[in-house]
Amino acid sequence: MKRDAVFVYSDQLLRYRFSENHPFNQFRLTLTIDLLKQLGALDDSQIIAPRMAADEELTLIHDLEYVEAVKKAGRGELSESAGEGYGLGTEDTPMFKDMHEASAFLVGGTLTAADQVMTGQAAHAVHLGGGLHHGFRGKASGFCIYNDSSVAIKYLQEKYKARVLYVDTDAHHGDGVQWSFYDDPEVATYSIHETGRYLFPGTGNVNERGHGQGYGYAFNVPLDAFTENESWLDSYETTLREVAHFFKPDVILTQNGADAHYHDPLTHLSATMDIYKHIPALAHELAHEYCDGRWIAVGGGGYDIWRVVPRAWALLWLEMTEQQHLTKSFPKEWPAKWQPKAPYPLPDSWTDPADLYPAIPRKSEITEKNKLTVDKLLYPLRSQKK
Ligand SMILES: [Zn+2]
């Protein structure tokens, strides 16, 4: 029997931890699952365990030499100087014990989600442990060791002959995935993010459109710093609808980084919880419109693990399982349980207060700038139609 949605998770995913104080903290998975369970929105029968990706799967994207280096690093056998060339042992991606196994589970989780959807066992699947979009062929970058989305897209192409639309709503540019498929017209990559002018990784300009045969299949919406909900959502909805219509994918893979929120400590956008309701709603709609429902969702960034990520990712699951009615109330047990551990007052509502942040004086200028970016992105698609 086909299920509506499955939730890929096991405690193995918590092994991906660089150090005690590193901002990338998978404890947010525990907090998200607890919130969903308190809400009565996630049943154990909907949870399936990730498998570990095999070396042959990792090397669909990554160099074998790099995989070997990650294995060595996880055993404490890679010197600092040898690690440097692979981006391992840096401040962003320090080496840690068994880092290969931990990272291979993250990739395996996304492959598990992909198989569930492509074999029709579930219409949709979510793997919040994945979404490590900065991983490169032979190099770790930006908290990412292996790039689960890139591996999964290649896997979807080879095993299922699928045309994949990758949609990345993380506040950082989805550079690793973009470069993996930059010359491939069978994959469309779409990333909406804070402009790289002041933010890692610095790429994701609107004129990065692909290369060779793949020219015209990479899409970037770099938003001005301090962009608020209205302009964020307007830019997203306008562009993604046209991109999906142009590309007509067989399956949609969304990366759901939750770091565009005002509270996020690493970025400079001014969105609130509202966008996390609308982001998955459009992905869901487009998956049914173009892909017979086939939708795979992964996690990503998100560094306010207490006030932002659990609610944002819970909203993703509620959308996927059509349980939005559950947001009529917020489970009081959740903040009560976790408050003693949290560094800030925890939310007790699905929305943020209207006075979350002070008014932004450049608001209209930011909105205008984003409109110009959207027009620039869509111009080739619109002129093609004529
Ligand atoms: Zn990010």
Residues whose N, C-alpha, C, O or C-beta is under 5 A from the ligand:
A	BS01	ZN	D170 A171 H172 G257 D259 G301
